[in-house]
């Protein structure tokens, strides 16, 4: 198995299949990654564009090229981390376990009285599996674990473990079956510690939100809150908006799941409790009687009815099935209520509206960021580090641009008011659409993704409007209203007066956003954990939510850029991200002991406006300015160092000035001589 240095996430499709990926291996190897991180590769239903609707887990996908092509890819020079989907399978005649009544009852979580079955979220044609059954686990994992045993797959990414009856037990089964490296798609609320599961960590959303929050200026919170309240007319904090949306989901979309719970235990407040839980789920174990302090705290924080609380905390026994199903139901209600509803309603600063994030947390300080890294170094030195995934609401570059609006709150407020005045006639021509909430969403989106085509903008807004469920929904679509909002937004792209004012501001934000994105990238490449690059993200990628995140990648342009950099060409603004990845991954390959479980993490004293630290007992140093750092100095770096990015040696004295140290790039990566 190759050393774990960095992963490269690819979303496989019939076009980007195993053979096509094999052609990319030389390029990715030259970039410096050690492992391909592949989307689900078992047999999905016909026409699947993502692979999460598996219908036969015993075989490699024919749609992607079949097992022979997979084996050729596995032998092409990079390790493989494989995304697996244990929680559910696609329904239909292609799935022999679903179409056979006896197997269906054994494998799937079906209510024998009503025929209702547990779904994946609210998707009717994805049915949940009973992985707590040893035979179900064996059959659905036989192929994957054989690939692991043979050395063709080095690690597994587990999709949605929170949907399982016993996540910890499931993960122990994987480890006992030989899966040494496992990452879980587990959403942790800010401040929520990861449970002591036998895994290398999560897929990295907590890092994504921490590193973006580091570059959101808390001093701008009051101004941006005032602007948002003025536009939306709703001064409620995010927590109230989110709770309202979760209750909506519990009483509508997931009403049948709540009804099944009520059939098991008829007590008041079930829907409210599911919505009010402050984390995705608890991990109470009815079969063992285990209730951790974190579970008790979450149940108490939800403020649930006393009788229900006693049941959930196993203080009143005899309701084991209810407790298990309650824990399986709260995650989809939280996800659909918060990430897929409230995140599209509460638009104060869209950079904070990200999977696993909390829009109420308006920035963090350097000390808080250090503390999170210290925990990763101790508990999860191989946890994944991401700034974009296939599921993020925006790419890292788009998010970084929107985040820098916190550095320009007064300029931003004036700009928004000017644009509303400039476009008043345009709104009137579209029947007073969009409303102020949606208009503010549009302006932030344009700033983040500039330049964007009318087609992409329209597709994004259709999804955003329906997810918000304010003036149109997926279930009750108001095509007339959607058309008027989208028409307004598209008209902005050619509105001369608007563009004359917008374009200079957008370019200014773009430049600041690039600096922020590069600093976030350097941190991703050097803090404790395993950095992941999402497909195409080695060059600037201005993407919005899925399916915009899955657009085809221009691989030829990336190969050309990499060849130039490896040939000695100086990085341009367009290739600086790739240059940074290339140099940092070369360093990780040369000094693996500084970045793996031996690497540690040492804070450097550089003041509250600079994130500075060492890895490998002081062998590597990273200095990344955040804000208000013009006169800052950094202690503890005296001696001779090699500047990894500049390619030159530097000798530093105690209390080195940060402004001189970071040079032209605005950050520095040092290797001690």
WOMO-V718242 format. One record per backbone hydrogen bond with DSSP energy under -0.5 kcal/mol. CO is the residue of the C=O (numbers start at 0). NH is the residue of the N-H. If there is no record, write none. Layout:
co = (CO;CO)
nh = (NH;NH)
This chain:
co = (2;4;5;5;6;7;8;9;9;14;15;16;17;18;19;20;20;21;23;24;25;26;27;27;33;34;35;35;36;37;40;42;42;44;52;53;55;55;58;60;61;63;64;65;66;67;68;69;70;72;78;79;79;80;81;83;86;88;91;93;94;94;95;98;99;100;101;102;103;106;107;108;109;110;115;117;118;119;121;122;122;124;125;126;127;128;129;131;132;133;134;135;136;137;140;141;142;143;144;145;146;146;146;147;153;154;155;155;156;156;157;159;160;163;165;166;167;168;169;170;171;172;173;174;177;179;180;181;181;182;183;183;184;185;188;190;194;196;200;201;203;203;204;205;206;207;208;209;210;211;212;212;214;215;216;217;219;220;221;222;223;224;225;226;227;228;232;236;236;237;238;239;240;241;242;243;244;245;246;247;248;251;253;254;255;256;257;258;259;260;260;264;266;268;269;270;271;272;283;284;284;284;289;291;291;292;293;294;295;296;297;298;299;304;305;306;307;308;309;309;310;318;319;320;321;322;323;324;325;326;328;329;330;331;332;333;333;334;334;336;337;337;340;341;341;344;348;349;351;353;357;359;360;364;365;366;367;368;369;370;371;372;373;374;374;375;379;380;382;384;388;394;395;396;397;398;399;401;402;403;404;407;408;409;410;411;412;413;414;415;416;417;418;420;422;423;424;425;426;426;426;427;434;435;436;437;438;439;440;441;442;443;444;445;452;453;454;455;456;457;458;459;460;461;462;463;464;464;465;474;475;476;477;478;479;480;481;482;483;484;485;486;487;488;489;490;491;493;494;495;496;497;497;498;500;501;502;503;504;505;506;507;508;509;510;511;512;513;514;515;516;517;518;519;520;521;522;522;528;529;530;531;532;533;535;540;540;540;542;544;546;547;552;553;554;555;556;557;558;559;560;561;562;563;564;571;571;573;574;575;576;577;578;579;580;581;582;583;584;585;586;588;590;591;591;594;595;598;598;600;601;603;604;606;607;608;608;609;610;611;612;613;614;614;615;618;619;620;621;622;623;628;631;631;633;638;639;640;640;641;641;642;642;647;649;649;651;655;656;657;658;661;661;661;662;665;667;668;668;669;670)
nh = (4;530;33;34;532;36;534;11;38;16;12;20;21;22;23;23;24;24;27;28;29;30;31;32;78;7;37;80;9;82;60;54;55;47;44;89;42;58;42;65;64;17;68;69;70;71;72;73;74;75;35;153;154;37;156;158;128;126;94;95;97;98;99;100;103;104;105;106;107;129;109;117;111;114;110;127;120;122;123;119;125;90;119;88;108;130;132;133;136;137;138;139;140;141;144;145;146;147;148;149;150;151;152;150;180;81;157;182;83;158;184;162;163;166;169;170;171;172;173;174;175;176;178;177;179;181;155;199;200;157;185;202;186;187;191;192;196;198;183;383;207;385;208;209;210;211;212;213;214;214;215;363;216;217;219;220;223;224;225;226;227;228;229;230;231;232;234;239;240;241;242;243;244;245;246;247;248;249;250;251;253;254;257;258;259;260;261;262;263;263;264;266;269;272;273;274;275;276;285;287;288;289;284;294;295;296;297;298;299;300;301;303;302;308;309;310;311;312;314;315;313;322;323;324;325;326;327;328;329;330;332;333;334;335;336;337;338;338;339;341;340;342;343;344;345;346;351;352;353;356;360;361;362;368;369;370;371;372;373;374;375;376;377;378;379;379;382;528;529;531;391;398;399;400;401;402;403;404;405;406;407;411;412;413;414;415;416;417;418;419;420;421;422;423;426;427;428;429;429;431;432;430;438;439;440;441;442;443;444;445;446;447;448;449;456;457;458;459;460;461;462;463;464;465;466;467;468;469;473;476;472;478;481;482;483;484;485;486;487;488;489;490;491;492;492;493;494;495;498;499;500;500;501;502;504;505;506;507;508;509;510;511;512;513;514;515;516;517;518;519;520;521;522;523;524;525;525;526;530;384;6;533;8;536;538;396;397;542;394;547;549;550;554;557;558;559;560;561;562;563;564;565;566;568;567;574;575;539;578;579;580;581;582;583;584;585;586;587;588;589;590;591;593;594;595;528;598;615;616;602;613;605;634;609;365;625;626;611;623;603;621;601;618;619;618;671;614;669;612;667;610;631;657;658;655;651;672;642;649;643;670;646;647;642;640;651;638;633;660;661;662;664;665;666;665;624;622;643;644;620;641)
